[in-house]
Amino acid sequence: MSSRTEPPVRVQGSVSIARLHGRACWYCGAVSRTLRPAGRAQRGAGRMWNIVSCGCHKAPTQTGGSDS
Ligand SMILES: [Zn+2]
């Protein structure tokens, strides 16, 4: 596991405040699963939030090239 810094996710349109506040999975909105830090989200050049993921979203990796 590396600790490299991921670029922030771009926030577009309206996003649930629960996701912005890290109370729900950023990708699917789950709240009852174990949520782990998933980087940050930023709206434009403005505010940045720490977001979380339940694990439903796989971050891009350098190994394994299939994306389905
Ligand atoms: Zn999820």
N, CA, C, O and the ligand as a Tripos MOL2 file, in Angstrom:
@<TRIPOS>MOLECULE
protein
  273   271    69     0     0
PROTEIN
NO_CHARGES

@<TRIPOS>ATOM
      1 N           0.8310   -1.1970    0.0000 N.3       1 MET1
      2 CA          0.0000    0.0000    0.0000 C.3       1 MET1
      3 C           0.8710    1.2550    0.0000 C.2       1 MET1
      4 O           1.6770    1.4570    0.9080 O.2       1 MET1
      5 N           0.7140    2.0520   -0.9650 N.am      2 SER2
      6 CA          1.4710    3.2960   -1.0000 C.3       2 SER2
      7 C           0.5940    4.4230   -0.4720 C.2       2 SER2
      8 O          -0.6270    4.2910   -0.3890 O.2       2 SER2
      9 N           1.2130    5.4930   -0.1300 N.am      3 SER3
     10 CA          0.4590    6.6120    0.4130 C.3       3 SER3
     11 C           0.5790    7.8140   -0.5010 C.2       3 SER3
     12 O           0.6220    8.9560   -0.0430 O.2       3 SER3
     13 N           0.6300    7.5520   -1.7780 N.am      4 ARG4
     14 CA          0.7290    8.6710   -2.7110 C.3       4 ARG4
     15 C          -0.5590    9.4720   -2.6830 C.2       4 ARG4
     16 O          -1.6320    8.9510   -2.3800 O.2       4 ARG4
     17 N          -0.4330   10.7130   -2.9960 N.am      5 THR5
     18 CA         -1.5890   11.5970   -2.9490 C.3       5 THR5
     19 C          -2.3380   11.5590   -4.2650 C.2       5 THR5
     20 O          -1.7790   11.8160   -5.3310 O.2       5 THR5
     21 N          -3.6170   11.2310   -4.1660 N.am      6 GLU6
     22 CA         -4.4450   11.2110   -5.3600 C.3       6 GLU6
     23 C          -4.9600   12.6190   -5.6380 C.2       6 GLU6
     24 O          -5.1920   13.3910   -4.7090 O.2       6 GLU6
     25 N          -5.1360   12.9500   -6.8990 N.am      7 PRO7
     26 CA         -5.7640   14.2410   -7.2050 C.3       7 PRO7
     27 C          -7.2010   14.2300   -6.7350 C.2       7 PRO7
     28 O          -7.8420   13.1800   -6.7520 O.2       7 PRO7
     29 N          -7.7200   15.3560   -6.3210 N.am      8 PRO8
     30 CA         -9.1020   15.3890   -5.8270 C.3       8 PRO8
     31 C         -10.1040   15.0800   -6.9170 C.2       8 PRO8
     32 O          -9.8960   15.3810   -8.0930 O.2       8 PRO8
     33 N         -11.2080   14.4650   -6.4900 N.am      9 VAL9
     34 CA        -12.3130   14.2030   -7.4000 C.3       9 VAL9
     35 C         -13.0250   15.5190   -7.6620 C.2       9 VAL9
     36 O         -13.2050   16.3350   -6.7580 O.2       9 VAL9
     37 N         -13.4170   15.7110   -8.8870 N.am     10 ARG10
     38 CA        -14.1360   16.9400   -9.2230 C.3      10 ARG10
     39 C         -15.6020   16.8240   -8.8420 C.2      10 ARG10
     40 O         -16.2820   15.8690   -9.2190 O.2      10 ARG10
     41 N         -16.0730   17.7960   -8.1000 N.am     11 VAL11
     42 CA        -17.4890   17.8110   -7.7280 C.3      11 VAL11
     43 C         -18.2670   18.5510   -8.7990 C.2      11 VAL11
     44 O         -17.9760   19.7070   -9.1080 O.2      11 VAL11
     45 N         -19.2530   17.8780   -9.3610 N.am     12 GLN12
     46 CA        -20.0550   18.5130  -10.3980 C.3      12 GLN12
     47 C         -21.5270   18.3950  -10.0390 C.2      12 GLN12
     48 O         -21.9860   17.3420   -9.5970 O.2      12 GLN12
     49 N         -22.2490   19.4620  -10.2280 N.am     13 GLY13
     50 CA        -23.6670   19.4420   -9.9230 C.3      13 GLY13
     51 C         -23.8970   19.3580   -8.4270 C.2      13 GLY13
     52 O         -23.0480   19.7450   -7.6240 O.2      13 GLY13
     53 N         -25.0680   18.8440   -8.0710 N.am     14 SER14
     54 CA        -25.3990   18.7500   -6.6580 C.3      14 SER14
     55 C         -25.0000   17.3800   -6.1260 C.2      14 SER14
     56 O         -25.3220   16.3470   -6.7130 O.2      14 SER14
     57 N         -24.3050   17.3960   -5.0260 N.am     15 VAL15
     58 CA        -23.8570   16.1540   -4.4050 C.3      15 VAL15
     59 C         -24.3720   16.1300   -2.9840 C.2      15 VAL15
     60 O         -24.3560   17.1460   -2.2890 O.2      15 VAL15
     61 N         -24.8270   14.9730   -2.5560 N.am     16 SER16
     62 CA        -25.3480   14.8290   -1.2010 C.3      16 SER16
     63 C         -24.3480   15.3320   -0.1800 C.2      16 SER16
     64 O         -23.1560   15.0310   -0.2480 O.2      16 SER16
     65 N         -24.8540   16.1020    0.7610 N.am     17 ILE17
     66 CA        -23.9740   16.6480    1.7890 C.3      17 ILE17
     67 C         -23.3480   15.5240    2.6070 C.2      17 ILE17
     68 O         -22.2470   15.6690    3.1390 O.2      17 ILE17
     69 N         -24.0620   14.3990    2.7040 N.am     18 ALA18
     70 CA        -23.5340   13.2600    3.4530 C.3      18 ALA18
     71 C         -22.2590   12.7370    2.7950 C.2      18 ALA18
     72 O         -21.3240   12.3160    3.4760 O.2      18 ALA18
     73 N         -22.2340   12.7690    1.4890 N.am     19 ARG19
     74 CA        -21.0300   12.3040    0.7800 C.3      19 ARG19
     75 C         -19.8900   13.2940    0.9610 C.2      19 ARG19
     76 O         -18.7410   12.9110    1.1790 O.2      19 ARG19
     77 N         -20.2270   14.5570    0.8690 N.am     20 LEU20
     78 CA        -19.1870   15.5700    1.0330 C.3      20 LEU20
     79 C         -18.5870   15.5170    2.4280 C.2      20 LEU20
     80 O         -17.4040   15.8020    2.6150 O.2      20 LEU20
     81 N         -19.3970   15.1560    3.3950 N.am     21 HIS21
     82 CA        -18.9320   15.1310    4.7780 C.3      21 HIS21
     83 C         -18.3680   13.7830    5.1890 C.2      21 HIS21
     84 O         -18.0160   13.5810    6.3520 O.2      21 HIS21
     85 N         -18.2810   12.8600    4.2420 N.am     22 GLY22
     86 CA        -17.6720   11.5770    4.5440 C.3      22 GLY22
     87 C         -18.5500   10.6760    5.3840 C.2      22 GLY22
     88 O         -18.0500    9.7970    6.0870 O.2      22 GLY22
     89 N         -19.8590   10.8860    5.3180 N.am     23 ARG23
     90 CA        -20.7900   10.0400    6.0840 C.3      23 ARG23
     91 C         -21.3960    8.9590    5.2010 C.2      23 ARG23
     92 O         -22.0590    8.0470    5.6950 O.2      23 ARG23
     93 N         -21.1710    9.0580    3.9150 N.am     24 ALA24
     94 CA        -21.6970    8.0660    2.9860 C.3      24 ALA24
     95 C         -20.6730    7.8330    1.8840 C.2      24 ALA24
     96 O         -19.8910    8.7180    1.5360 O.2      24 ALA24
     97 N         -20.6980    6.6110    1.3410 N.am     25 CYS25
     98 CA        -19.7790    6.2870    0.2590 C.3      25 CYS25
     99 C         -19.9260    7.3050   -0.8650 C.2      25 CYS25
    100 O         -21.0330    7.6120   -1.3070 O.2      25 CYS25
    101 N         -18.8080    7.8090   -1.3070 N.am     26 TRP26
    102 CA        -18.8360    8.8310   -2.3520 C.3      26 TRP26
    103 C         -19.4320    8.2870   -3.6400 C.2      26 TRP26
    104 O         -20.0950    9.0100   -4.3840 O.2      26 TRP26
    105 N         -19.1920    7.0110   -3.8950 N.am     27 TYR27
    106 CA        -19.5430    6.4530   -5.2020 C.3      27 TYR27
    107 C         -20.9440    5.8750   -5.2570 C.2      27 TYR27
    108 O         -21.6310    6.0270   -6.2670 O.2      27 TYR27
    109 N         -21.3850    5.2140   -4.1900 N.am     28 CYS28
    110 CA        -22.7010    4.5770   -4.2410 C.3      28 CYS28
    111 C         -23.6420    5.0810   -3.1560 C.2      28 CYS28
    112 O         -24.8380    4.7890   -3.1890 O.2      28 CYS28
    113 N         -23.1230    5.8250   -2.2080 N.am     29 GLY29
    114 CA        -23.9940    6.4040   -1.1910 C.3      29 GLY29
    115 C         -24.2650    5.4990   -0.0110 C.2      29 GLY29
    116 O         -25.0730    5.8360    0.8550 O.2      29 GLY29
    117 N         -23.5970    4.3430    0.0400 N.am     30 ALA30
    118 CA        -23.8200    3.4200    1.1510 C.3      30 ALA30
    119 C         -23.4240    4.0710    2.4760 C.2      30 ALA30
    120 O         -22.4290    4.7920    2.5610 O.2      30 ALA30
    121 N         -24.2170    3.8020    3.4910 N.am     31 VAL31
    122 CA        -23.8950    4.3530    4.8070 C.3      31 VAL31
    123 C         -23.7210    3.2510    5.8460 C.2      31 VAL31
    124 O         -23.1980    3.4950    6.9330 O.2      31 VAL31
    125 N         -24.1580    2.0400    5.5120 N.am     32 SER32
    126 CA        -24.1450    0.9630    6.5000 C.3      32 SER32
    127 C         -22.9470    0.0400    6.3320 C.2      32 SER32
    128 O         -22.7990   -0.9360    7.0680 O.2      32 SER32
    129 N         -22.1020    0.3470    5.3720 N.am     33 ARG33
    130 CA        -20.9210   -0.4620    5.1780 C.3      33 ARG33
    131 C         -19.7120    0.2350    5.7950 C.2      33 ARG33
    132 O         -19.7690    1.4020    6.1840 O.2      33 ARG33
    133 N         -18.6200   -0.5170    5.8710 N.am     34 THR34
    134 CA        -17.4080    0.0830    6.4160 C.3      34 THR34
    135 C         -16.8490    1.0880    5.4140 C.2      34 THR34
    136 O         -16.5360    0.7480    4.2730 O.2      34 THR34
    137 N         -16.7350    2.3100    5.8630 N.am     35 LEU35
    138 CA        -16.2830    3.3710    4.9760 C.3      35 LEU35
    139 C         -14.8240    3.7110    5.2550 C.2      35 LEU35
    140 O         -14.4090    3.8830    6.4010 O.2      35 LEU35
    141 N         -14.0700    3.8000    4.1810 N.am     36 ARG36
    142 CA        -12.6470    4.1100    4.3130 C.3      36 ARG36
    143 C         -12.3290    5.3900    3.5470 C.2      36 ARG36
    144 O         -12.9970    5.7300    2.5700 O.2      36 ARG36
    145 N         -11.3170    6.0770    3.9990 N.am     37 PRO37
    146 CA        -10.9220    7.3010    3.2900 C.3      37 PRO37
    147 C         -10.6730    7.0210    1.8120 C.2      37 PRO37
    148 O         -10.0130    6.0440    1.4600 O.2      37 PRO37
    149 N         -11.1970    7.8710    0.9670 N.am     38 ALA38
    150 CA        -11.0770    7.6640   -0.4780 C.3      38 ALA38
    151 C         -10.5590    8.9210   -1.1570 C.2      38 ALA38
    152 O         -10.8630    9.1880   -2.3200 O.2      38 ALA38
    153 N          -9.7850    9.6770   -0.4250 N.am     39 GLY39
    154 CA         -9.2020   10.8630   -1.0350 C.3      39 GLY39
    155 C         -10.0340   12.1040   -0.7650 C.2      39 GLY39
    156 O         -10.6720   12.2350    0.2800 O.2      39 GLY39
    157 N         -10.0130   12.9950   -1.7130 N.am     40 ARG40
    158 CA        -10.6740   14.2660   -1.5130 C.3      40 ARG40
    159 C         -11.5150   14.6260   -2.7240 C.2      40 ARG40
    160 O         -11.3030   14.1290   -3.8300 O.2      40 ARG40
    161 N         -12.4600   15.4920   -2.4850 N.am     41 ALA41
    162 CA        -13.2650   16.0260   -3.5720 C.3      41 ALA41
    163 C         -13.1930   17.5400   -3.5100 C.2      41 ALA41
    164 O         -13.1340   18.1320   -2.4320 O.2      41 ALA41
    165 N         -13.2000   18.1430   -4.6590 N.am     42 GLN42
    166 CA        -13.0860   19.5980   -4.6970 C.3      42 GLN42
    167 C         -14.0660   20.1630   -5.7010 C.2      42 GLN42
    168 O         -14.2190   19.6360   -6.8040 O.2      42 GLN42
    169 N         -14.7230   21.2280   -5.3150 N.am     43 ARG43
    170 CA        -15.6430   21.8980   -6.2290 C.3      43 ARG43
    171 C         -14.9110   23.0770   -6.8500 C.2      43 ARG43
    172 O         -14.5630   24.0400   -6.1660 O.2      43 ARG43
    173 N         -14.6830   22.9880   -8.1580 N.am     44 GLY44
    174 CA        -13.9560   24.0500   -8.8420 C.3      44 GLY44
    175 C         -12.5960   24.2500   -8.1870 C.2      44 GLY44
    176 O         -11.8590   23.2940   -7.9420 O.2      44 GLY44
    177 N         -12.2850   25.4900   -7.9130 N.am     45 ALA45
    178 CA        -11.0210   25.7790   -7.2370 C.3      45 ALA45
    179 C         -11.2950   26.1160   -5.7800 C.2      45 ALA45
    180 O         -10.4790   26.7280   -5.0910 O.2      45 ALA45
    181 N         -12.4620   25.6990   -5.3430 N.am     46 GLY46
    182 CA        -12.9030   26.0980   -4.0110 C.3      46 GLY46
    183 C         -12.6540   25.0590   -2.9460 C.2      46 GLY46
    184 O         -11.5750   24.4770   -2.8360 O.2      46 GLY46
    185 N         -13.6810   24.8540   -2.1790 N.am     47 ARG47
    186 CA        -13.5670   24.0410   -0.9790 C.3      47 ARG47
    187 C         -13.2570   22.5790   -1.2890 C.2      47 ARG47
    188 O         -13.6820   22.0310   -2.3060 O.2      47 ARG47
    189 N         -12.5130   21.9770   -0.3890 N.am     48 MET48
    190 CA        -12.1560   20.5750   -0.5540 C.3      48 MET48
    191 C         -12.6960   19.7790    0.6200 C.2      48 MET48
    192 O         -12.6690   20.2260    1.7670 O.2      48 MET48
    193 N         -13.1910   18.5780    0.3030 N.am     49 TRP49
    194 CA        -13.7320   17.7000    1.3400 C.3      49 TRP49
    195 C         -12.9820   16.3720    1.3350 C.2      49 TRP49
    196 O         -12.5010   15.9140    0.2990 O.2      49 TRP49
    197 N         -12.8960   15.7740    2.5020 N.am     50 ASN50
    198 CA        -12.3880   14.4060    2.5750 C.3      50 ASN50
    199 C         -13.5560   13.4700    2.3330 C.2      50 ASN50
    200 O         -14.5940   13.5830    2.9860 O.2      50 ASN50
    201 N         -13.3930   12.5550    1.4060 N.am     51 ILE51
    202 CA        -14.4850   11.6560    1.0640 C.3      51 ILE51
    203 C         -14.1300   10.2210    1.4510 C.2      51 ILE51
    204 O         -12.9700    9.8930    1.7010 O.2      51 ILE51
    205 N         -15.1580    9.3810    1.4930 N.am     52 VAL52
    206 CA        -14.9480    7.9880    1.8810 C.3      52 VAL52
    207 C         -15.5960    7.0630    0.8550 C.2      52 VAL52
    208 O         -16.4540    7.4680    0.0700 O.2      52 VAL52
    209 N         -15.1580    5.8150    0.8900 N.am     53 SER53
    210 CA        -15.7120    4.8070   -0.0110 C.3      53 SER53
    211 C         -15.9320    3.5190    0.7430 C.2      53 SER53
    212 O         -15.1850    3.1890    1.6640 O.2      53 SER53
    213 N         -16.9700    2.7850    0.3470 N.am     54 CYS54
    214 CA        -17.2530    1.5080    0.9980 C.3      54 CYS54
    215 C         -16.4400    0.3910    0.3610 C.2      54 CYS54
    216 O         -16.4610   -0.7470    0.8290 O.2      54 CYS54
    217 N         -15.7280    0.7200   -0.7020 N.am     55 GLY55
    218 CA        -14.9240   -0.2810   -1.3810 C.3      55 GLY55
    219 C         -15.5330   -0.7120   -2.7040 C.2      55 GLY55
    220 O         -14.9880   -1.5760   -3.3910 O.2      55 GLY55
    221 N         -16.6670   -0.1100   -3.0620 N.am     56 CYS56
    222 CA        -17.3280   -0.4780   -4.3110 C.3      56 CYS56
    223 C         -16.5640    0.0610   -5.5010 C.2      56 CYS56
    224 O         -16.7050   -0.4300   -6.6220 O.2      56 CYS56
    225 N         -15.7640    1.0630   -5.2510 N.am     57 HIS57
    226 CA        -15.0390    1.7060   -6.3440 C.3      57 HIS57
    227 C         -13.5770    1.3280   -6.2670 C.2      57 HIS57
    228 O         -12.9220    1.5370   -5.2450 O.2      57 HIS57
    229 N         -13.0740    0.7760   -7.3430 N.am     58 LYS58
    230 CA        -11.6650    0.4080   -7.3550 C.3      58 LYS58
    231 C         -10.8360    1.5390   -7.9210 C.2      58 LYS58
    232 O         -11.0530    2.0060   -9.0390 O.2      58 LYS58
    233 N          -9.9040    1.9530   -7.1350 N.am     59 ALA59
    234 CA         -9.0030    2.9890   -7.6190 C.3      59 ALA59
    235 C          -8.1400    2.4050   -8.7280 C.2      59 ALA59
    236 O          -7.8200    1.2170   -8.7170 O.2      59 ALA59
    237 N          -7.7720    3.2340   -9.6690 N.am     60 PRO60
    238 CA         -6.9160    2.7610  -10.7530 C.3      60 PRO60
    239 C          -5.6180    2.1820  -10.1970 C.2      60 PRO60
    240 O          -4.9790    2.7780   -9.3300 O.2      60 PRO60
    241 N          -5.2470    1.0330  -10.7010 N.am     61 THR61
    242 CA         -4.0060    0.4280  -10.2520 C.3      61 THR61
    243 C          -3.0870    0.2150  -11.4390 C.2      61 THR61
    244 O          -3.4960    0.3070  -12.5960 O.2      61 THR61
    245 N          -1.8620   -0.0650  -11.1260 N.am     62 GLN62
    246 CA         -0.9140   -0.2530  -12.2090 C.3      62 GLN62
    247 C          -0.8430   -1.7110  -12.6150 C.2      62 GLN62
    248 O          -0.2590   -2.0530  -13.6430 O.2      62 GLN62
    249 N          -1.4410   -2.5680  -11.8010 N.am     63 THR63
    250 CA         -1.4610   -3.9800  -12.1540 C.3      63 THR63
    251 C          -2.8810   -4.3790  -12.5210 C.2      63 THR63
    252 O          -3.8420   -3.8970  -11.9220 O.2      63 THR63
    253 N          -3.0090   -5.2280  -13.4690 N.am     64 GLY64
    254 CA         -4.3470   -5.6450  -13.8820 C.3      64 GLY64
    255 C          -4.9640   -4.5820  -14.7620 C.2      64 GLY64
    256 O          -5.1380   -3.4440  -14.3260 O.2      64 GLY64
    257 N          -5.2900   -4.9220  -15.9590 N.am     65 GLY65
    258 CA         -5.7470   -3.9040  -16.8860 C.3      65 GLY65
    259 C          -7.2010   -4.0140  -17.2610 C.2      65 GLY65
    260 O          -7.6500   -3.3200  -18.1730 O.2      65 GLY65
    261 N          -7.9500   -4.8610  -16.5930 N.am     66 SER66
    262 CA         -9.3410   -4.9930  -16.9870 C.3      66 SER66
    263 C         -10.1940   -4.0230  -16.1830 C.2      66 SER66
    264 O          -9.9820   -3.8410  -14.9840 O.2      66 SER66
    265 N         -11.1300   -3.4210  -16.8300 N.am     67 ASP67
    266 CA        -11.9610   -2.4610  -16.1370 C.3      67 ASP67
    267 C         -13.4270   -2.7450  -16.4270 C.2      67 ASP67
    268 O         -14.0960   -1.9600  -17.0990 O.2      67 ASP67
    269 N         -13.9020   -3.8160  -15.9430 N.am     68 SER68
    270 CA        -15.3340   -4.0500  -16.0960 C.3      68 SER68
    271 C         -15.8920   -4.4230  -14.7650 C.2      68 SER68
    272 O         -17.0920   -4.6690  -14.6470 O.2      68 SER68
    273 ZN        -19.8200    2.3970   -2.3420 Zn       69 ZN69
@<TRIPOS>BOND
     1     1     2 1
     2     2     3 1
     3     3     4 2
     4     3     5 am
     5     5     6 1
     6     6     7 1
     7     7     8 2
     8     7     9 am
     9     9    10 1
    10    10    11 1
    11    11    12 2
    12    11    13 am
    13    13    14 1
    14    14    15 1
    15    15    16 2
    16    15    17 am
    17    17    18 1
    18    18    19 1
    19    19    20 2
    20    19    21 am
    21    21    22 1
    22    22    23 1
    23    23    24 2
    24    23    25 am
    25    25    26 1
    26    26    27 1
    27    27    28 2
    28    27    29 am
    29    29    30 1
    30    30    31 1
    31    31    32 2
    32    31    33 am
    33    33    34 1
    34    34    35 1
    35    35    36 2
    36    35    37 am
    37    37    38 1
    38    38    39 1
    39    39    40 2
    40    39    41 am
    41    41    42 1
    42    42    43 1
    43    43    44 2
    44    43    45 am
    45    45    46 1
    46    46    47 1
    47    47    48 2
    48    47    49 am
    49    49    50 1
    50    50    51 1
    51    51    52 2
    52    51    53 am
    53    53    54 1
    54    54    55 1
    55    55    56 2
    56    55    57 am
    57    57    58 1
    58    58    59 1
    59    59    60 2
    60    59    61 am
    61    61    62 1
    62    62    63 1
    63    63    64 2
    64    63    65 am
    65    65    66 1
    66    66    67 1
    67    67    68 2
    68    67    69 am
    69    69    70 1
    70    70    71 1
    71    71    72 2
    72    71    73 am
    73    73    74 1
    74    74    75 1
    75    75    76 2
    76    75    77 am
    77    77    78 1
    78    78    79 1
    79    79    80 2
    80    79    81 am
    81    81    82 1
    82    82    83 1
    83    83    84 2
    84    83    85 am
    85    85    86 1
    86    86    87 1
    87    87    88 2
    88    87    89 am
    89    89    90 1
    90    90    91 1
    91    91    92 2
    92    91    93 am
    93    93    94 1
    94    94    95 1
    95    95    96 2
    96    95    97 am
    97    97    98 1
    98    98    99 1
    99    99   100 2
   100    99   101 am
   101   101   102 1
   102   102   103 1
   103   103   104 2
   104   103   105 am
   105   105   106 1
   106   106   107 1
   107   107   108 2
   108   107   109 am
   109   109   110 1
   110   110   111 1
   111   111   112 2
   112   111   113 am
   113   113   114 1
   114   114   115 1
   115   115   116 2
   116   115   117 am
   117   117   118 1
   118   118   119 1
   119   119   120 2
   120   119   121 am
   121   121   122 1
   122   122   123 1
   123   123   124 2
   124   123   125 am
   125   125   126 1
   126   126   127 1
   127   127   128 2
   128   127   129 am
   129   129   130 1
   130   130   131 1
   131   131   132 2
   132   131   133 am
   133   133   134 1
   134   134   135 1
   135   135   136 2
   136   135   137 am
   137   137   138 1
   138   138   139 1
   139   139   140 2
   140   139   141 am
   141   141   142 1
   142   142   143 1
   143   143   144 2
   144   143   145 am
   145   145   146 1
   146   146   147 1
   147   147   148 2
   148   147   149 am
   149   149   150 1
   150   150   151 1
   151   151   152 2
   152   151   153 am
   153   153   154 1
   154   154   155 1
   155   155   156 2
   156   155   157 am
   157   157   158 1
   158   158   159 1
   159   159   160 2
   160   159   161 am
   161   161   162 1
   162   162   163 1
   163   163   164 2
   164   163   165 am
   165   165   166 1
   166   166   167 1
   167   167   168 2
   168   167   169 am
   169   169   170 1
   170   170   171 1
   171   171   172 2
   172   171   173 am
   173   173   174 1
   174   174   175 1
   175   175   176 2
   176   175   177 am
   177   177   178 1
   178   178   179 1
   179   179   180 2
   180   179   181 am
   181   181   182 1
   182   182   183 1
   183   183   184 2
   184   183   185 am
   185   185   186 1
   186   186   187 1
   187   187   188 2
   188   187   189 am
   189   189   190 1
   190   190   191 1
   191   191   192 2
   192   191   193 am
   193   193   194 1
   194   194   195 1
   195   195   196 2
   196   195   197 am
   197   197   198 1
   198   198   199 1
   199   199   200 2
   200   199   201 am
   201   201   202 1
   202   202   203 1
   203   203   204 2
   204   203   205 am
   205   205   206 1
   206   206   207 1
   207   207   208 2
   208   207   209 am
   209   209   210 1
   210   210   211 1
   211   211   212 2
   212   211   213 am
   213   213   214 1
   214   214   215 1
   215   215   216 2
   216   215   217 am
   217   217   218 1
   218   218   219 1
   219   219   220 2
   220   219   221 am
   221   221   222 1
   222   222   223 1
   223   223   224 2
   224   223   225 am
   225   225   226 1
   226   226   227 1
   227   227   228 2
   228   227   229 am
   229   229   230 1
   230   230   231 1
   231   231   232 2
   232   231   233 am
   233   233   234 1
   234   234   235 1
   235   235   236 2
   236   235   237 am
   237   237   238 1
   238   238   239 1
   239   239   240 2
   240   239   241 am
   241   241   242 1
   242   242   243 1
   243   243   244 2
   244   243   245 am
   245   245   246 1
   246   246   247 1
   247   247   248 2
   248   247   249 am
   249   249   250 1
   250   250   251 1
   251   251   252 2
   252   251   253 am
   253   253   254 1
   254   254   255 1
   255   255   256 2
   256   255   257 am
   257   257   258 1
   258   258   259 1
   259   259   260 2
   260   259   261 am
   261   261   262 1
   262   262   263 1
   263   263   264 2
   264   263   265 am
   265   265   266 1
   266   266   267 1
   267   267   268 2
   268   267   269 am
   269   269   270 1
   270   270   271 1
   271   271   272 2
@<TRIPOS>SUBSTRUCTURE
     1 MET1         2 RESIDUE 1 A MET
     2 SER2         6 RESIDUE 1 A SER
     3 SER3        10 RESIDUE 1 A SER
     4 ARG4        14 RESIDUE 1 A ARG
     5 THR5        18 RESIDUE 1 A THR
     6 GLU6        22 RESIDUE 1 A GLU
     7 PRO7        26 RESIDUE 1 A PRO
     8 PRO8        30 RESIDUE 1 A PRO
     9 VAL9        34 RESIDUE 1 A VAL
    10 ARG10       38 RESIDUE 1 A ARG
    11 VAL11       42 RESIDUE 1 A VAL
    12 GLN12       46 RESIDUE 1 A GLN
    13 GLY13       50 RESIDUE 1 A GLY
    14 SER14       54 RESIDUE 1 A SER
    15 VAL15       58 RESIDUE 1 A VAL
    16 SER16       62 RESIDUE 1 A SER
    17 ILE17       66 RESIDUE 1 A ILE
    18 ALA18       70 RESIDUE 1 A ALA
    19 ARG19       74 RESIDUE 1 A ARG
    20 LEU20       78 RESIDUE 1 A LEU
    21 HIS21       82 RESIDUE 1 A HIS
    22 GLY22       86 RESIDUE 1 A GLY
    23 ARG23       90 RESIDUE 1 A ARG
    24 ALA24       94 RESIDUE 1 A ALA
    25 CYS25       98 RESIDUE 1 A CYS
    26 TRP26      102 RESIDUE 1 A TRP
    27 TYR27      106 RESIDUE 1 A TYR
    28 CYS28      110 RESIDUE 1 A CYS
    29 GLY29      114 RESIDUE 1 A GLY
    30 ALA30      118 RESIDUE 1 A ALA
    31 VAL31      122 RESIDUE 1 A VAL
    32 SER32      126 RESIDUE 1 A SER
    33 ARG33      130 RESIDUE 1 A ARG
    34 THR34      134 RESIDUE 1 A THR
    35 LEU35      138 RESIDUE 1 A LEU
    36 ARG36      142 RESIDUE 1 A ARG
    37 PRO37      146 RESIDUE 1 A PRO
    38 ALA38      150 RESIDUE 1 A ALA
    39 GLY39      154 RESIDUE 1 A GLY
    40 ARG40      158 RESIDUE 1 A ARG
    41 ALA41      162 RESIDUE 1 A ALA
    42 GLN42      166 RESIDUE 1 A GLN
    43 ARG43      170 RESIDUE 1 A ARG
    44 GLY44      174 RESIDUE 1 A GLY
    45 ALA45      178 RESIDUE 1 A ALA
    46 GLY46      182 RESIDUE 1 A GLY
    47 ARG47      186 RESIDUE 1 A ARG
    48 MET48      190 RESIDUE 1 A MET
    49 TRP49      194 RESIDUE 1 A TRP
    50 ASN50      198 RESIDUE 1 A ASN
    51 ILE51      202 RESIDUE 1 A ILE
    52 VAL52      206 RESIDUE 1 A VAL
    53 SER53      210 RESIDUE 1 A SER
    54 CYS54      214 RESIDUE 1 A CYS
    55 GLY55      218 RESIDUE 1 A GLY
    56 CYS56      222 RESIDUE 1 A CYS
    57 HIS57      226 RESIDUE 1 A HIS
    58 LYS58      230 RESIDUE 1 A LYS
    59 ALA59      234 RESIDUE 1 A ALA
    60 PRO60      238 RESIDUE 1 A PRO
    61 THR61      242 RESIDUE 1 A THR
    62 GLN62      246 RESIDUE 1 A GLN
    63 THR63      250 RESIDUE 1 A THR
    64 GLY64      254 RESIDUE 1 A GLY
    65 GLY65      258 RESIDUE 1 A GLY
    66 SER66      262 RESIDUE 1 A SER
    67 ASP67      266 RESIDUE 1 A ASP
    68 SER68      270 RESIDUE 1 A SER
    69 ZN69       273 GROUP 0 **** ****
